[in-house]
Amino acid sequence: LCAGRFLFDGGAVEAPGTGIWDVASPGARFEADRQGFGWLDDLAAAADGKARTAAQDWTQGWIERFGRGSGPGWTPELAGRRTIRLIHHARFIEAGLDEARRARLHLALARQTAFLARRWRNAPPGLARFEALAGLIYGALCLEGMGRHLPKALAALDRACDADIADDGALATRNPEELLEVLTLLGWTEAALALAKRPAWQGHRAAIQRIAPVLRALRHADGGLARFHGGGRGPEGRLDQALAAAGVKPRALRGLAMGYARLASGRTTVIVDAAPPPAGPASAEAHASTLAFELTSGRRPVIVNCGTGGAFGPAWRMAGRATRSHSTLAIEGFSSSRLAPRRRRRPQLLTEIPGPVEWRAETGQAGQALTAWHDGYSTTHGLTHVRQLNLAYDGRALSGEDTLAAFTPEERAAFERALARSDGEGIAFSIHFHLHPEIDAALDLGGSAVSLAPKSGEIWVFRHDGAATLSLAPSVYLETGRPAPRASQEIVLSARVTDAACVVGWTLAKAHEGAQAPRDLEREDEFDDTAAPWTRPHSMTKD
């Protein structure tokens, strides 16, 4: 930041010697991230003289340009986010300031708190509303003359906890990272109230108790969150800090956690999206990831989803939402959920989504098993996708079976029509297994297997039953905080459905100790988007 490299959600800009407010914004997401003052956390973490000067100059610059209520940052969620950061880091910013500039900062905070008292209701339900209310409570607790807003703000937060956090601790967006941000805000607010010797309201504390077990279930063995529906792994250490502050004892969850199934044995975790994607306004960032899974071994992610590409522009954002960007089965040219037609300045919502996803979990001496199925391709091809996963009792092997089949008379009729459109060649599909960028992969055993080598020194071997064609293809890992997508690879099993059913079996097993790792692959860390045309926007809206 101090060197003039601004990497915000939606783009990266290099402008050495330029103040943050003089940088031309490449898009609305970049501008929102800049106006939210998340960069202040980074400068405060650096905490040297150069970072402090930048924080003071940029804060005063914002007050001069936007402090009277004009500009793109005056939305309830951004005002709440900004107020929290400014109060958190007030001592860092105020050190060495003269009385006049300190007074301007306090006045700007008071104006934002008054704005939040009037406009918090305009924030969309979910994370945005929690940001607005948390900012209002911070301002009411910390600023003289603003305490009158506290009772109504606490009552509103209590209602938001009841309305937006489901009885099972879920958010409507099903975004794990958003749920972590909500828990963090609730924890910060509870801590601020405790310092003011005010107890949190009952709904506030109850929401924390509902959320904490869900986030524990969505945490991989390496401590990161599962990356689904626009969410990332979460900032380093944030999840552990939020769970510790919550003070909720670990307990086992029965059933799904916000629609995700968890298999865990030994040092291996598998997290599966076993529910339909969000619908309606909550689907603005949702992905067509039904029955996709991620696998982590110890401290190393192995099988992943590509992630959210919003930080790299709209084309990458669209690509990240498609089914083939997830570790699951995708019919060629189609996603399991489809987007509404694009409308100017409106988010593209999911309109065609699978019906209720059925699932069944079992635990026995052989390990943990999950069977789940969805009808996302029923209307387009008359086919249902069934996925069976079995994690061995010691966590050293994951076996799977993916089935595409027409079960009902209606599905068989739709399948026959789809088969006729293909001129009898069959319905082409692929099963994708996206690999983390730090996994070295190579075809082995004459092309019938793939050897995977994490940096931990383990060797995993992927095999299949021969019902499909195995290949190793380029892929990407989309990660917020990087200047460009990272190059990776994916294992692809390709086949065609020519009858009313097609079954493909596969295994991913840890090799015996002392196995040789495959050769290191020569590839660049950053991704050239001309190398993989599938990453461009495609058929979530097609057909």
Salt bridges, closest charged atoms under 4 A:
ASP9 OD2 - ARG29 NH2 3.31
ASP22 OD1 - ARG65 NH2 2.26
GLU31 OE1 - ARG34 NH2 2.27
ASP41 OD2 - ARG85 NE 3.07
ASP41 OD1 - HIS89 NE2 2.71
GLU64 OE2 - ARG104 NH2 3.65
GLU94 OE2 - HIS106 NE2 2.57
ASP98 OD2 - ARG101 NE 3.95
GLU131 OE2 - ARG81 NE 2.95
GLU181 OE2 - ARG238 NH1 3.03
GLU190 OE1 - ARG205 NH2 2.80
ASP222 OD2 - ARG233 NH1 2.82
ASP240 OD1 - ARG219 NH1 2.84
ASP273 OD1 - ARG174 NH2 2.79
ASP273 OD2 - HIS229 NE2 3.11
GLU285 OE2 - ARG29 NH1 3.41
GLU285 OE2 - ARG317 NH2 3.09
GLU294 OE1 - HIS220 NE2 3.22
GLU352 OE1 - ARG338 NH2 3.29
GLU362 OE2 - ARG360 NE 3.73
ASP402 OD1 - HIS385 NE2 2.79
ASP402 OD1 - ARG387 NE 2.79
GLU438 OE1 - ARG300 NH1 3.47
GLU438 OE2 - ARG486 NH2 3.89
GLU458 OE2 - ARG267 NH1 3.03
GLU458 OE2 - LYS510 NZ 3.18
GLU479 OE1 - ARG482 NE 3.56
GLU479 OE1 - ARG486 NH1 3.48
GLU490 OE1 - HIS432 ND1 2.74
GLU490 OE1 - HIS434 NE2 3.69
GLU513 OE2 - ARG396 NH1 3.93
ASP525 OD2 - ARG482 NH1 3.42
ASP525 OD1 - ARG486 NE 3.55
